[in-house]
Amino acid sequence: MMRNQISSQFGRYRIPAIGLSLTLAMGLSACGGSEDETYTSETTEEVVQATPATIAQESDDNYDNNVNGLITGNTLKGWIDNWEANKPAGIEGKLVILQTGSGEAGYEFIAPNGSNVFTYTASEWDEPRSNGVIETVRMVPSGRSMDTFLAKYGIDPARDMIVCAQGTAGAGNAMRAGRCWYMFRYWGTPKEHLAVLDGGNQWNGENTTLGAGYFAAAGSTPPMNGTASVKDLPEINFALQATLEDMMNAAPSQDANLLNDGVFIWDARGNNLPTSDPVDRGDEYSPDDDTDFRNGGATQGHPNGALLLSYGNIADGSAGWTYKPKAEIQAYLDGEADAGGNQFVDGTLQGVGAGRAYQEGDTIYTYCETTYRAMVTGFASAAILGLPTRFYDGAMYEWHSMSNAVDSNGNTILPWDSPWRTDKSEWSMFRTASDPANVDPRAIVNAYASSANAVINEDLAYKGITVDDGGDTETDSDDGGSSGGGVEMPTNSCGG
């Protein structure tokens, strides 16, 4: 059930450079929408706000047939062999491979040629940012940071083909490769210009035609000469991110698996939970005591209605952290259990059963603690299955901070009447930390902010689109313990 709760993520947009004034409805971005929304000025200028449905792309059943989204070593080999002859249609620039780290011994870097194939290691996938209510530790980079990234590596997302690769195969690097894809896609890189390489370097060197001769001990040196800017990318893909505000709109008022609400909330944390396993494997999702808490949170649990299936079920750790076949991933979304009994479970820690997980037309909201594990689940749903997907970037670090609890400094994190509290049964299944000494202080910006969409608004402004949502992101000088109430919640445009 979408909640009649908080102000629209997208208010009034103005593009000063062309004097264009337009309104973008949240209904398309938050509710999933099936088509882009196009707005035309008197001078025929257009701004297109993509929806989760149009941002998504469906993979071929055979990953070897993909030329964007999820690609294989076999495809990458053909590109490296003769980039000018074999590059995908519409690509005018070079091939840029971004490894999240160096590869295994003998497979350190996918070999660059110094002409039109370049390989770099990169790590600038996130940064702390304020949503207007709280500063969250790991969020999508700002526009300025993105342009610095493009300048460092000499990348032009409108011309080049960008491949996000793990380097050494592993859970963390698989997450980072997904984070690379999310960062570029969020900032408007066309799907045709972006791919994730399936599996780590050594796995590809031993199991695809991208043999050992395609690897080198050293990669490329960042040229520091890029001139491209995300300001110039016409796609507005910010609906790929779900904000705190969006999650509060999406969560039902009870912790129940609703099948007709148009929303599918996917918790990617923890371990899989076949019925034969002890329930404490779901400790982050359904905590038993304070030992299950993460990052000094005031609470621990999950948003109402969230179903748990660990990211580790989506990729095969024994095969270079390659993604499982498309049909197997779809079976999970259909509510089916795999051969090991792994399947989506609800708040009772019981499998939901066939036909009772994802429903046709749902928009997926996926998260973990800092939306790293969720990069595996969300990439699979958005770029393999082609389903409308949004990443709750603030994740449970943010969600479990929105509490009236007292922290280790003796300060109340949020006042009792802050509209952003999630430590209520109408929002969450949760346990409150029993000892304030275990609760880390949080960087509250404004406990009574009228919007939690400051990141989105800032990023729109960086693209030259100003937002008039009545928001207030001024710093709140109150220590969080007293009332400053009076934030009225407008009706959510998604309805009932």
C-alpha positions in Angstrom: 0.0 0.0 0.0 1.5 3.3 -1.0 1.2 5.7 1.9 -0.6 9.1 2.0 2.4 10.5 3.8 5.1 12.8 2.5 5.7 15.4 -0.1 6.4 14.5 -3.7 9.9 13.7 -4.6 9.7 15.8 -7.8 8.1 19.2 -7.4 8.3 22.1 -9.8 11.3 22.0 -12.1 12.7 25.1 -13.8 15.5 25.2 -16.3 16.8 28.8 -16.1 19.0 28.5 -19.2 16.0 28.1 -21.5 13.3 29.7 -19.3 11.4 26.4 -19.2 9.0 25.8 -16.3 7.4 22.4 -15.9 6.0 20.0 -13.3 7.1 16.4 -13.0 4.7 14.1 -11.1 6.0 11.8 -8.5 3.4 9.3 -9.6 5.6 8.1 -12.4 8.9 7.9 -10.6 7.7 6.5 -7.3 4.9 4.3 -8.5 6.9 2.7 -11.3 5.2 4.2 -14.4 5.5 2.4 -17.8 6.5 5.3 -19.9 8.9 8.3 -19.8 7.2 11.6 -19.1 8.2 14.3 -21.6 7.6 18.0 -21.1 8.0 20.5 -23.9 8.6 24.3 -23.6 7.3 27.0 -25.9 10.7 26.7 -27.7 10.2 22.9 -28.1 13.0 22.0 -25.6 12.2 18.7 -23.9 13.1 17.2 -20.5 12.5 13.5 -20.1 12.1 12.1 -16.6 12.7 8.4 -16.9 10.8 5.9 -14.7 12.0 2.7 -13.1 10.3 0.8 -15.9 12.1 2.7 -18.7 15.5 2.7 -16.9 15.3 -1.1 -16.7 16.7 -3.3 -19.4 16.1 -7.0 -19.9 19.0 -9.4 -20.6 19.0 -12.1 -23.3 18.6 -15.5 -21.8 22.1 -16.2 -23.1 24.4 -13.6 -21.5 26.8 -14.0 -24.4 24.3 -12.2 -26.6 24.3 -9.0 -24.6 26.3 -6.0 -25.7 25.3 -3.9 -22.6 23.9 -4.5 -19.2 25.5 -7.8 -18.2 28.2 -8.9 -20.7 30.5 -11.9 -20.7 34.2 -12.4 -21.3 33.4 -13.8 -24.7 31.8 -10.5 -25.7 34.6 -8.4 -24.2 37.2 -10.5 -26.1 35.7 -9.6 -29.4 35.8 -5.9 -28.5 39.4 -6.0 -27.5 40.4 -8.0 -30.6 39.3 -5.2 -32.9 37.4 -2.4 -31.1 36.8 -0.3 -34.2 35.3 -3.2 -36.1 33.4 -4.9 -33.3 32.3 -2.2 -31.0 28.5 -2.0 -30.4 26.4 0.1 -32.7 26.2 3.7 -31.8 29.4 3.8 -29.8 31.7 6.5 -31.2 34.4 6.6 -28.5 36.8 4.2 -26.8 36.4 1.2 -24.5 36.9 2.0 -20.8 37.1 -0.8 -18.3 36.8 0.2 -14.7 38.0 -2.5 -12.3 37.0 -2.2 -8.7 40.4 -3.6 -7.8 43.3 -5.5 -9.3 42.7 -9.1 -10.3 44.3 -12.3 -9.1 48.0 -13.1 -9.7 48.5 -13.4 -13.5 45.2 -11.7 -14.1 45.8 -8.3 -12.6 44.3 -6.2 -15.3 42.3 -6.7 -18.5 45.0 -5.6 -20.9 44.7 -2.1 -22.3 46.2 -1.2 -25.7 46.8 2.5 -25.0 44.8 3.4 -28.1 41.2 2.7 -27.8 41.0 0.2 -24.9 41.9 1.5 -21.4 41.7 -0.3 -18.0 41.7 1.6 -14.7 41.2 0.7 -11.1 38.6 2.9 -9.5 37.0 3.2 -6.0 35.0 6.5 -6.0 31.6 4.8 -5.9 30.0 6.8 -3.0 30.3 9.7 -0.6 28.5 11.0 2.5 25.5 13.3 1.6 22.7 14.9 3.4 19.1 14.2 2.4 17.9 17.3 4.3 17.1 15.3 7.4 20.3 13.4 8.1 23.7 13.0 6.6 24.1 9.4 5.3 27.5 7.8 5.1 27.3 6.2 1.6 25.3 7.7 -1.2 25.6 8.1 -4.9 28.4 10.7 -5.7 27.3 14.3 -6.4 27.5 15.9 -9.8 30.7 17.7 -9.0 32.3 14.4 -7.8 31.0 12.7 -11.0 32.6 15.3 -13.2 35.8 15.0 -11.3 35.7 11.2 -11.9 35.1 11.7 -15.6 38.0 14.2 -15.8 40.3 11.8 -14.0 39.7 8.8 -16.2 39.0 10.8 -19.4 35.6 9.3 -19.8 32.8 10.6 -22.0 29.6 8.7 -21.2 27.9 9.9 -24.3 30.6 8.5 -26.6 32.5 5.8 -24.8 31.6 2.2 -23.8 32.0 1.8 -20.0 32.5 -1.7 -18.5 32.4 -2.2 -14.7 34.5 -5.2 -13.7 35.4 -6.9 -10.4 39.1 -7.5 -10.8 39.5 -10.2 -8.2 36.3 -12.1 -7.9 34.5 -11.7 -4.6 31.3 -10.6 -2.9 32.6 -7.1 -2.2 33.9 -6.5 -5.7 30.7 -7.8 -7.2 28.8 -5.3 -5.1 31.2 -2.5 -6.2 30.8 -3.4 -9.9 27.1 -3.0 -9.4 27.7 0.3 -7.6 29.7 1.4 -10.6 26.7 0.6 -12.9 24.3 2.4 -10.6 26.4 5.5 -10.4 26.7 5.9 -14.2 23.1 5.0 -14.9 21.7 7.3 -12.2 23.6 10.2 -13.7 22.2 9.6 -17.1 24.6 7.4 -18.9 22.6 5.7 -21.7 22.1 2.0 -21.1 23.8 1.3 -24.5 27.0 2.8 -23.2 27.3 0.8 -20.0 27.9 -2.8 -19.0 29.0 -5.0 -16.1 31.4 -7.9 -16.8 30.1 -11.1 -15.5 32.7 -12.7 -13.1 36.1 -11.8 -11.9 39.3 -11.7 -14.0 40.7 -15.1 -13.3 37.4 -16.8 -13.7 37.0 -15.1 -17.1 40.6 -16.0 -18.1 40.0 -19.7 -17.3 36.4 -20.1 -18.4 35.8 -17.8 -21.4 37.6 -17.0 -24.6 39.1 -14.1 -22.8 42.2 -16.2 -22.1 45.3 -15.5 -20.1 46.8 -13.5 -22.9 44.2 -10.8 -22.5 45.6 -9.8 -19.1 48.5 -7.7 -18.0 50.4 -6.8 -14.8 49.6 -3.1 -15.1 46.6 -1.1 -16.1 46.3 2.3 -17.7 47.4 5.6 -16.0 44.5 8.0 -15.5 45.0 10.8 -18.0 43.4 13.5 -16.0 42.2 15.2 -19.2 38.5 14.5 -19.4 36.2 17.4 -20.4 32.7 15.6 -20.4 30.1 16.5 -17.8 27.1 14.7 -16.5 25.3 18.1 -16.9 25.3 17.3 -20.7 23.6 13.9 -20.4 19.9 14.4 -21.3 18.5 11.4 -19.4 17.1 12.2 -16.0 17.4 8.8 -14.3 17.1 9.9 -10.6 14.1 7.7 -10.1 16.6 4.9 -9.9 17.2 6.1 -6.3 14.5 5.7 -3.7 14.8 8.2 -0.9 13.8 7.9 2.8 10.7 9.8 1.8 10.0 7.2 -1.0 10.5 4.3 1.4 8.1 5.7 3.9 5.6 6.1 1.1 6.1 2.5 -0.1 6.1 0.7 3.2 2.6 -0.7 4.2 1.2 0.1 7.7 1.6 -3.5 8.8 4.4 -5.9 8.3 2.5 -8.0 5.8 3.3 -9.4 2.4 0.8 -7.5 0.3 0.3 -8.7 -3.3 -1.8 -5.9 -4.8 0.0 -2.8 -3.8 2.3 -2.4 -6.8 5.4 -2.5 -4.5 8.0 -5.2 -3.9 10.4 -4.4 -1.1 13.6 -6.6 -1.3 15.9 -6.9 1.7 19.2 -8.2 0.4 20.9 -8.6 3.7 22.0 -11.6 5.7 22.0 -15.2 4.7 19.5 -17.3 2.8 16.9 -18.9 5.0 15.9 -22.4 4.0 13.5 -23.9 6.5 16.1 -26.3 7.7 18.4 -23.5 8.8 18.3 -21.7 12.2 16.3 -18.5 12.2 19.3 -16.5 13.6 20.6 -16.4 10.0 18.2 -13.6 9.5 19.6 -11.6 12.4 19.8 -8.2 10.6 16.3 -8.6 9.2 14.7 -10.0 12.3 17.0 -9.3 15.3 17.0 -11.3 18.5 19.1 -9.0 20.7 21.7 -6.2 20.5 24.3 -8.5 19.0 22.3 -8.3 15.8 22.6 -4.6 15.4 24.7 -2.9 12.7 26.7 0.4 12.6 25.6 1.5 16.0 22.0 1.8 15.0 19.3 2.9 17.4 17.0 0.2 16.0 17.4 -3.0 14.0 14.8 -4.7 11.8 13.2 -3.9 8.4 10.6 -1.7 6.8 7.1 -3.2 6.9 6.3 -5.5 4.0 9.9 -6.2 3.1 10.8 -9.8 2.0 14.3 -11.2 2.6 16.4 -13.0 0.1 20.1 -12.5 0.5 22.2 -11.2 -2.4 24.4 -14.3 -2.1 21.7 -16.3 -3.7 21.8 -14.2 -6.9 25.4 -14.8 -7.9 27.6 -17.9 -7.7 30.5 -17.4 -5.4 32.1 -20.7 -6.6 32.1 -19.5 -10.2 33.9 -16.1 -10.0 30.8 -14.4 -8.6 29.0 -14.7 -11.9 25.3 -14.1 -11.9 23.1 -17.2 -11.9 21.1 -17.9 -15.1 18.3 -15.6 -15.8 15.6 -18.3 -15.3 17.0 -19.2 -11.8 16.8 -15.5 -10.7 13.3 -15.2 -12.1 12.3 -18.3 -10.2 13.2 -16.6 -6.9 11.1 -13.6 -7.9 8.2 -16.0 -8.6 8.4 -17.1 -5.0 10.0 -20.5 -5.7 12.6 -22.2 -3.6 15.8 -23.5 -5.1 17.3 -26.9 -4.6 18.7 -25.8 -1.3 15.4 -24.5 0.0 16.5 -20.8 -0.4 13.6 -18.5 -1.2 12.0 -15.2 -0.2 10.8 -15.2 3.4 8.5 -12.7 5.1 8.6 -11.3 8.6 7.7 -14.7 10.1 10.9 -16.1 8.5 8.8 -18.6 6.5 9.0 -18.9 2.7 6.3 -16.9 1.0 5.7 -19.7 -1.5 5.2 -19.9 -5.3 3.3 -17.0 -6.8 3.5 -14.9 -3.6 6.7 -12.9 -4.2 7.0 -10.4 -7.1 3.8 -9.5 -8.8 3.5 -8.3 -12.4 3.7 -4.5 -12.5 5.4 -4.2 -9.1 8.2 -1.7 -8.7 11.1 -3.2 -6.7 12.7 -1.3 -3.8 15.9 -3.0 -2.8 18.3 -2.2 0.0 20.7 -3.7 2.6 22.7 -1.8 5.3 24.5 0.6 3.0 23.1 -0.6 -0.4 26.2 -2.4 -1.4 24.8 -6.0 -1.2 21.6 -4.6 -2.8 23.7 -3.7 -5.9 23.8 -7.4 -6.7 20.0 -7.8 -6.2 19.1 -4.6 -7.9 21.3 -5.0 -10.9 19.8 -8.5 -11.3 16.3 -7.2 -11.2 16.9 -4.1 -13.3 19.4 -5.2 -15.9 18.9 -9.0 -16.1 15.2 -9.4 -15.5 14.3 -5.9 -16.8 12.0 -5.1 -13.9 11.2 -1.6 -12.5 13.8 -1.2 -9.8 14.7 1.5 -7.3 17.7 1.4 -4.9 17.1 2.8 -1.4 20.5 4.3 -1.2 20.3 5.5 2.4 19.4 2.0 3.3 19.1 0.6 6.8 21.9 2.8 8.1 19.6 5.7 7.5 16.3 3.9 8.3 17.6 2.7 11.7 18.8 6.2 12.5 15.4 7.7 12.3 14.6 7.1 16.0 13.6 8.9 19.2 16.3 6.9 21.0 19.1 8.3 23.1 22.6 7.9 21.7 25.9 7.3 23.5 26.4 11.0 24.1 23.1 11.2 25.9 21.3 13.1 23.1 18.0 12.2 21.6 18.5 11.4 17.9 15.1 12.7 16.7 12.5 14.5 18.8 9.3 12.6 19.6 7.3 14.5 17.0 9.7 14.5 14.1 7.8 13.3 11.0 10.8 11.2 9.9 10.8 8.7 12.7 10.7 5.1 11.5 10.8 3.6 15.0 7.0 3.1 14.9 5.1 -0.1 14.1 3.3 1.8 11.3 6.6 1.9 9.4 8.8 -0.9 10.7 9.3 -4.3 12.3 12.1 -3.4 14.7 13.9 -3.9 18.0 15.3 -0.8 19.9 18.8 -1.0 21.3 18.7 -1.8 24.9 21.8 0.2 25.9 22.3 3.8 24.7 26.1 3.2 25.0 25.8 1.1 21.9 24.0 3.7 19.8 26.3 5.9 17.7 25.5 9.6 17.3 24.0 10.6 14.0 24.5 13.7 12.0 20.9 15.1 12.0 20.5 18.1 9.7 16.9 19.1 10.3 14.5 16.8 12.3 11.6 18.8 10.9 12.6 19.1 7.3 9.6 19.3 5.0 11.4 17.0 2.5 14.0 14.2 2.6 14.9 14.6 -1.1 17.8 17.0 -0.8 20.1 14.7 -2.7 17.8 14.4 -5.6 17.1 18.1 -5.6 20.8 18.9 -5.5 21.5 16.6 -8.4 18.6 18.1 -10.5 20.0 21.5 -9.8 23.5 20.3 -11.0 21.8 19.5 -14.3 20.3 22.9 -14.5 16.9 22.0 -13.2 15.7 23.8 -10.1 13.1 22.4 -7.8 10.4 24.2 -5.9 9.0 21.7 -3.5 8.6 23.9 -0.5 11.5 22.1 1.1 13.7 23.3 3.9 17.2 21.9 4.3 18.4 24.5 6.9 20.5 23.1 9.7 18.5 22.5 12.8 20.3 23.9 15.8 18.2 21.9 18.3 19.8 18.9 19.8 16.9 16.7 18.8 15.3 16.5 22.2 12.7 19.2 21.9 9.7 19.8 19.7 9.6 22.0 16.7 6.6 20.2 15.1 4.3 21.6 12.5 5.4 19.8 9.3 2.2 18.9 7.5 2.4 15.9 5.2 0.8 16.5 1.8 -1.1 13.7 0.1 1.1 11.3 -1.7 0.4 11.4 -5.5 0.5 7.6 -5.7 -2.8 7.5 -3.9 -4.3 5.2 -1.3 
